[in-house]
Amino acid sequence: MTIKSIVVPLSGIGNSTHVVGAAMTLAQRFGADVLGYDAVPEPEIMVEQGAFGPVGASYSQLYEINAKLSVERRNLAKRIFEKGCREARISASKRASSKGASASWITTEKIEPRDIFSLARCADLVVANVPAGNASYTDYELLEQCIFVSAQTVLAVPGTAKKGLFGRSAIAWNGSVEAMRAVRGALPILQLGAGADIIQVGDAPAADAEILVTYLRKHDLKSKVLRLKDKKRKTGELILSTAVDFGCSVLVMGAYSHSPMRELVLGGVTRYMFENTTIPLIVAH
């Protein structure tokens, strides 16, 4: 298994050079094509025009401000992508070929949303940003769109990530469909690493983890199972701290085994990881 097509959505909010850097590292290792695009929503004004009397002029001004902000974000996203290409010595205008890494950029300003997500669905991997803990809902929405709408394996990279992608890996395992999809999507990256620690928390059947060990062995991956009791600590906190303590460079996990709304209201492993991880996550739903 390999990775030949990588999609990188950039929101133009904050500094996401770490996202492009991770994508370029993978492109160089696998000889893949990286397609970057500006995931900037069209300007909207969430105000009823008649709510405060005759505000037509004010509404128009607000729309122009938002439109200008969208242009600035698109331009910033493109600059960040091109900078990452230069640092990796990959031409941002080079077409995909059978040999060597390549990169290209498109603007989504005049592309239908369904076409944007088709690009991701036909890729091997999406590389996206993990928003900082105080990020806006819009930042999280982009990451969730990558997971749900593209139906693709996503490498989610936090700005705090310090290690490379090819060290020892951790797999948060609960036997779910989502977890297995994440493992399958992560295989090309896992196979370049130094084995995997399978972290199983709580009352999940032990046989599930042993089946995964056998599966990974068939793909030339050595792994060991860490069974942890889920007592007073939250499951997400326990998994993440274990992966970090063992020096793992990436954590593989299923995303949103429960609904996103339930995780938002009641809390959940996926939400905890997005808000607290210091290492890249490979996730799938």
Residue pairs with C-beta under 8 A, 6 or more apart in sequence:
1 187
1 188
1 191
1 219
2 30
2 124
2 188
3 26
3 30
3 32
3 124
3 125
3 188
3 189
4 30
4 31
4 32
4 33
4 124
5 32
5 33
5 35
5 96
5 122
5 123
5 124
5 125
6 23
6 26
6 27
6 32
6 33
6 34
6 35
6 123
6 124
6 125
6 126
6 127
7 34
7 35
7 36
7 37
7 119
7 120
7 123
7 125
7 126
7 127
7 150
7 152
8 19
8 20
8 23
8 34
8 35
8 36
8 37
8 81
8 126
8 127
8 128
9 36
9 37
9 38
9 39
9 120
9 126
9 128
9 142
9 146
10 16
10 19
10 20
10 36
10 37
10 38
10 39
10 77
10 80
10 81
10 129
11 38
11 39
11 40
11 73
11 77
11 129
11 138
11 139
11 142
12 38
12 40
12 72
12 73
12 74
12 75
12 76
12 77
12 80
13 73
13 136
13 138
13 139
14 132
15 80
15 159
16 77
16 80
16 129
16 159
17 80
17 83
17 84
18 129
18 157
18 158
18 159
18 161
19 127
19 128
19 129
19 157
20 36
20 80
20 81
20 83
20 84
20 85
21 84
21 87
21 88
22 127
22 155
22 157
22 161
22 165
22 280
23 34
23 36
23 84
23 127
24 34
24 84
24 85
24 87
24 88
24 90
24 101
24 103
25 88
25 164
25 165
26 32
26 125
26 127
26 155
26 165
26 189
27 33
27 34
27 88
27 90
27 101
27 102
27 103
28 88
28 90
28 101
29 166
29 192
30 101
30 188
31 99
31 100
31 101
32 101
32 102
32 124
33 96
33 101
33 102
33 103
33 104
34 90
34 101
34 102
34 103
34 104
35 103
35 104
35 105
35 106
35 119
35 123
36 77
36 78
36 81
36 92
36 103
36 104
36 105
36 106
37 77
37 105
37 106
37 107
37 108
37 116
37 119
38 73
38 74
38 77
38 78
38 107
38 108
38 109
39 77
39 108
39 116
39 142
39 145
40 70
40 73
40 74
40 77
40 108
41 70
41 138
42 70
43 63
43 66
43 67
43 69
43 70
44 66
45 59
45 62
45 63
45 66
47 55
47 59
47 62
49 55
49 56
49 59
74 107
74 109
78 105
78 107
81 92
81 103
81 105
82 92
82 105
85 91
85 92
85 103
86 92
88 101
90 101
90 102
90 103
91 102
91 103
92 103
92 104
92 105
93 103
93 104
94 102
94 103
94 104
95 102
95 104
96 102
96 104
108 116
117 145
117 149
117 150
120 126
120 146
120 149
120 150
120 152
121 150
121 151
121 152
123 152
124 153
124 188
125 152
125 153
125 154
125 155
125 185
126 146
126 150
126 152
126 153
126 154
126 155
127 154
127 155
127 157
128 142
128 143
128 146
128 154
128 155
128 156
128 157
129 139
129 142
129 143
129 156
129 157
129 158
129 159
130 143
130 156
130 157
130 158
130 159
130 274
130 277
130 281
131 139
131 140
131 143
131 274
132 158
132 159
133 275
133 276
140 274
143 154
143 156
143 274
144 260
146 152
146 154
147 154
147 255
147 256
147 283
147 284
147 285
148 256
148 260
148 285
151 285
152 185
152 284
153 181
153 182
153 184
153 185
153 186
153 282
153 283
153 284
154 255
154 282
154 283
154 284
155 165
155 189
155 280
155 281
155 282
156 274
156 277
156 280
156 281
156 282
156 283
157 280
158 277
158 278
158 279
158 280
160 277
160 278
161 278
161 279
161 280
162 278
163 249
163 279
164 249
165 189
165 192
165 193
165 249
165 250
165 280
166 189
166 192
166 193
166 194
166 249
167 193
167 194
167 247
167 248
167 249
167 250
168 193
168 194
168 195
168 196
168 197
168 246
168 247
168 248
168 249
169 186
169 189
169 190
169 193
169 195
169 196
169 197
169 248
169 249
169 250
169 251
169 252
170 196
170 197
170 198
170 199
170 239
170 242
170 243
170 246
170 248
170 250
170 251
170 252
171 179
171 183
171 196
171 197
171 198
171 199
171 212
171 223
171 251
171 252
171 253
172 179
172 199
172 201
172 239
172 243
172 251
172 252
172 253
172 254
172 269
173 179
173 198
173 199
173 200
173 204
173 208
173 209
173 212
174 200
174 201
174 202
174 204
174 208
174 254
174 257
175 204
175 205
175 208
175 209
176 254
176 257
177 254
178 254
178 255
178 256
178 257
178 284
178 285
179 252
179 253
179 254
179 257
180 254
181 254
181 284
181 285
182 252
182 253
182 254
182 255
182 282
182 283
182 284
183 190
183 212
183 215
183 216
183 252
184 284
185 282
185 284
186 250
186 252
186 282
187 219
187 221
189 250
189 282
190 196
190 216
190 219
190 221
190 252
191 219
191 220
191 221
193 249
193 250
195 221
195 222
195 223
195 224
196 216
196 221
196 222
196 223
196 252
197 223
197 224
197 226
197 242
197 243
197 246
197 248
198 209
198 212
198 213
198 223
198 224
198 225
198 226
199 226
199 228
199 239
199 242
199 243
200 206
200 208
200 209
200 225
200 226
200 227
200 228
201 227
201 228
201 229
201 230
201 235
201 238
201 239
202 228
202 229
202 230
202 235
206 225
206 227
209 225
209 227
210 225
212 223
213 223
213 224
213 225
216 222
216 223
217 223
226 242
228 238
228 242
230 238
234 267
234 272
235 269
235 272
236 268
236 269
236 270
236 271
236 272
236 273
236 276
237 272
237 276
239 251
239 253
239 269
239 273
240 251
240 272
240 273
240 276
240 277
243 251
243 279
244 278
244 279
248 279
249 279
249 280
250 279
250 280
250 281
250 282
251 273
251 277
251 279
251 280
251 281
251 282
252 281
252 282
252 283
253 269
253 270
253 273
253 281
253 282
253 283
254 283
254 284
254 285
255 270
255 283
255 284
255 285
256 263
256 268
256 270
256 285
257 268
257 269
257 270
258 268
260 270
262 268
263 269
263 270
263 271
264 271
270 283
273 281
274 281
